[in-house]
Amino acid sequence: MLGSLGRGALSHKALTVGLAVIGGILVVGFFVPLPHDPVQPNPANTLAPPDGEFWFGTDRSGFDVFSRVFASARLDVPLALAGTLLSIAVGVPAGLLAGTKSRWSEAIMRGLDMFQSFPLLVLAFAVVALTGNSLRNVVFAIALVNAPRFVRLVRSEALSLRESRFIEAATAIGASRTRVMVRHLLPNTLGVVLAQASLAAAHAIIVIAGLSFLGIGISPPDASWGVMIRAGSQNIATGQWWVSLFPGAMVFCTIVAFNVVADGVHRLIGRVED
């Protein structure tokens, strides 16, 4: 399935555009020289409007908004991807185990129901606030929010697949439960996991921005879209709209790009299955 998805991705325009937008943001953030130092303020040019020197203007500390908008991608996007990978690493095995006829199935689902009875986003904020503003804790908070989605998704796929003839045939010839999960169930769930991974990354961007906006997670002078939106929110009423507009627009574009990728992967899965 992965080979078919890879070949189909090249011919899917929306998926290509979504990946190009995400890749472009990362390329500019990591490899293109920025016009100003994103962590070095210029007190002589505070709250300067967009012009030829400061393309997106400056904030109240004199930081160049354009440089910080793209420098934020160095932290925000990799953190979102790392948190998503941790969610997959935890959620996929747990979902496979919960989708088989094992003694752990019911325990996993009841524990998950109990865990999801709490507002997960609020719980993530509380975890980071209590454990400290480290990047490791931000990744853990993202996994805390997204892992339950992978557990339920993979379990649902496993339940629909375990009565299939190829699963029955594998069981009949003596394949162990672990072999059935790894060799038969896992490859057939990877497509929906990839689609969900892109949605989880979009949600992770929201979590990171929310943490930073509340003053936890990533803290100044490190560049983060949430930090910039928080700083600019104090100046909207006085007319300095550019300070929060551009980082907010970047958050929006990144989330849309991840959602477009998820939709493209979902369509490719349907095309491959047909």
Number of C-alpha atoms within 10 A of each C-alpha: 13 14 8 13 17 12 11 18 19 10 11 15 11 17 24 16 15 23 17 14 17 19 12 12 21 20 14 16 20 15 8 10 10 16 12 17 14 20 15 12 18 16 13 9 17 16 22 22 19 16 10 8 12 18 15 22 25 28 26 19 15 17 28 31 28 22 24 26 25 24 24 24 24 19 19 23 21 15 22 23 20 20 28 30 20 17 26 25 14 18 24 24 18 22 27 27 23 24 28 21 12 11 10 13 17 15 12 17 19 11 10 14 12 10 13 13 8 10 10 17 18 11 15 21 21 15 17 21 18 11 10 14 18 14 14 14 19 30 25 20 26 31 25 22 23 28 23 23 20 26 25 20 19 27 25 16 20 23 17 11 19 19 10 10 10 13 16 14 11 16 15 10 8 10 15 11 14 13 14 20 21 13 12 17 22 19 12 18 20 17 20 17 24 18 22 24 24 22 22 31 27 24 20 28 26 22 25 28 26 20 25 25 21 16 16 22 27 24 17 11 13 13 25 27 31 30 27 26 22 19 17 24 15 14 17 14 9 7 9 20 18 23 32 23 17 20 27 18 13 17 21 14 16 21 23 17 24 25 23 21 28 26 19 21 26 18 18 23 21 10 12 13 9 6
